[in-house]
Amino acid sequence: MNLHGNWAMDRSNRFIEGPLTASFHEAVPVLEFLDWRIDHIALGEARTTLPINVESTNQYITHQAALMLLSADYTGGIALSTLFQSAPIIGFHPMETDYGVYMWGAKASIKWLYPSSGDLICTSTVPAENWERIYRRFRDGKRVIETLTIDMHNGDLHVAQAEFTYWAQNSHSLRSNAFDTKRVHPIFDHRYKTSAKLIAGLRALEQEKPEALRAFDDNISPRAAGTHGVTLARRFCRVIPQLAPMVATRTASIDRLIDGLAEPYNILSVGVGLDTRPWRLDSPQHTWFELDLPLMLNYRAEVLPEADHSSMQIVREPIDLRADRLDERLLSIDAYDQEKPLLIIWEGGSMYFDDLLSKQIFRSISNLMSDARALLWFDFVSEAGVKGETGNTAATNFIRCMRKMGEPFISGYDDIDGFLAQFGLVVTALEGPGNYTTHKDPIFQHYSFCTAAAHSPPAGHGRCGAAP
Ligand SMILES: C[S@@+](CC[C@H](N)C(=O)[O-])C[C@H]1O[C@@H](n2cnc3c(N)ncnc32)[C@H](O)[C@@H]1O
């Protein structure tokens, strides 16, 4: 395979011919600023150009040394990525499933041989004898550690040479140690924390609005998100502006449900992340059960007010939803008082587990909901939202961006009543972002908030609301 011309990355999960689209530059905006481009990609090969221009040069009007290294980094990374067959590189290629490639630089060195005063052509080739070994290791879920040479030329003049060592691994194998904090990979740990910090960051940004326009007041989320979470949220808001109102309205929907509870509840938050609800609602009458992976609960303990010494009754329990049963885990907790009614919140979760796992989780949930007062709140996306076939450009773009950010929706429901009926649950309220904001966006038609109860809804919990 020998491909020529300009290449970009697109939905095909691979680089495609054509002008360099926004997709690569969305991920690495500085490259757009520099006019950096990919010229050629083939199996095990890449060639790119860092143009000589005002932005890329230093006081001698030669290329900035560090920008040459940046250019080399992406050139070698692209050459290596061609060997992972059709698996998308997380952060660059849109992902349609949760299977992809984590790829990071592990080590780099560069020799500057001569000042670069013309377009910098970077080339990198993975020796053909290494291709099969690299692919097999990747496919088998092993770490790929590969050092590549990247040559840099101005025309025929060899101006620099870099050696980059890359680390790559497939996402499924990386999450296999998710529950074990001693063995969990730093990239996995970082990624999960990043995802929770992003949500906390979006809640923190809500606080920048004038009080009258806020969906909720929350002075703890900025601390939970930290500077990293707030920066992430600002960056995401540029690329996916719909995400902030989606998180703000879902947060308000649950807060309103809890505010309306007439008696003390056990409130179980499945995949609690960095949510600050106990403090935001300041409702010590409820007992809060916060379940998540141990890495997240540890981080939660670091950045949120202490659970043990707070006026709230907070119980944290580690779980891996892929391996453990939610009902068994909750019932094993001494502090869980089965006399009290239960509200289960699964916020920002149902869309990220495949069909089989989702069904197992809903089955566990329904086992906990025999009490007539028990309630479930969860958010979900439509099937068209999962497939990216909404028929609307703005909505399709949203879905594409989520896929590119490595957060693809993989489960969605059109007939939510029918889906829940198989678990003995009935929808008592169905809403969406449109119920909480005047802001309208086509993607809101594909994102809903559902409250459900066991088959005979308790008095006062007849179905209400409508997805706008
Ligand atoms: C998108 S975040 C949502 C966090 C929180 N519900 C919120 O709205 O702020 C998803 C959460 O699910 C958790 N999660 C993902 N996979 C999990 C698993 N296998 N077991 C338990 N929790 C998991 C993550 O750690 C993360 O905290």
The ligand as a Gaussian input file, in Angstrom:
#p B3LYP/6-31G(d) Opt

LIG

0 1
 C      -19.130000      10.306000      32.991000
 S      -18.619000       9.997000      34.617000
 C      -20.081000      10.536000      35.487000
 C      -19.799000      10.825000      36.916000
 C      -21.001000      11.299000      37.755000
 N      -22.132000      10.418000      37.662000
 C      -21.381000      12.702000      37.391000
 O      -22.401000      12.910000      36.757000
 O      -20.627000      13.609000      37.775000
 C      -18.770000       8.221000      34.664000
 C      -18.391000       7.597000      35.993000
 O      -18.581000       6.191000      35.875000
 C      -17.509000       5.541000      36.520000
 N      -17.297000       4.220000      35.945000
 C      -16.931000       3.929000      34.683000
 N      -16.773000       2.601000      34.531000
 C      -17.056000       2.046000      35.735000
 C      -17.071000       0.721000      36.208000
 N      -16.735000      -0.306000      35.424000
 N      -17.437000       0.502000      37.484000
 C      -17.755000       1.533000      38.291000
 N      -17.767000       2.827000      37.913000
 C      -17.405000       3.066000      36.631000
 C      -16.323000       6.424000      36.270000
 O      -15.269000       6.164000      37.177000
 C      -16.947000       7.807000      36.393000
 O      -16.873000       8.283000      37.705000

